[in-house]
Amino acid sequence: MADKKDQKTKAKAEQVKGKAKEVVGRAVGDEPMETEGRLEQSKGDARQAKEKIKDTFKH
């Protein structure tokens, strides 16, 4: 159960960190940073979706 919570926390952290990078990148005109932020958010979204699917099949 702790591992499941860790994965959900990690997903949320990736989403937040990615959003921050995207916003900062956009603000300073750093397109690579902005893109990296979007990719990191996507990675967090994918991790979160995987956990939701696992929850669905578990119940």
C-alpha positions in Angstrom: 0.0 0.0 0.0 2.8 2.4 0.8 4.3 1.8 -2.7 0.9 2.7 -4.3 0.8 6.0 -2.3 4.5 6.7 -3.3 3.6 6.3 -6.9 0.7 8.6 -6.7 2.8 11.2 -4.8 5.5 10.8 -7.4 3.0 11.4 -10.2 1.7 14.5 -8.6 5.2 15.8 -8.0 6.1 15.3 -11.6 3.0 17.2 -12.7 3.7 20.1 -10.4 7.4 20.3 -11.3 6.6 20.1 -15.0 4.0 22.8 -14.8 6.5 25.1 -13.0 9.2 24.4 -15.6 6.7 25.2 -18.4 5.6 28.4 -16.8 9.2 29.6 -16.1 10.3 28.6 -19.5 7.5 30.5 -21.1 8.2 33.6 -18.9 11.8 33.7 -19.8 11.4 32.7 -23.4 13.3 29.4 -23.0 11.4 27.0 -25.3 13.5 23.9 -24.4 12.6 24.4 -20.7 9.0 24.9 -21.6 9.0 21.7 -23.7 10.8 19.8 -20.9 8.1 21.0 -18.5 5.3 19.8 -20.7 7.0 16.4 -21.1 7.4 16.1 -17.4 3.7 16.8 -16.9 2.9 14.2 -19.4 5.0 11.7 -17.6 3.2 12.5 -14.3 -0.2 12.2 -16.1 0.8 8.8 -17.5 1.9 7.6 -14.1 -1.3 8.8 -12.5 -3.4 7.1 -15.2 -1.6 3.9 -14.7 -2.3 4.0 -10.9 -6.0 4.7 -11.6 -6.2 1.7 -13.9 -4.6 -0.4 -11.3 -7.1 0.8 -8.7 -10.0 0.1 -11.1 -8.9 -3.5 -11.6 -8.1 -4.0 -8.0 -11.7 -3.4 -6.8 
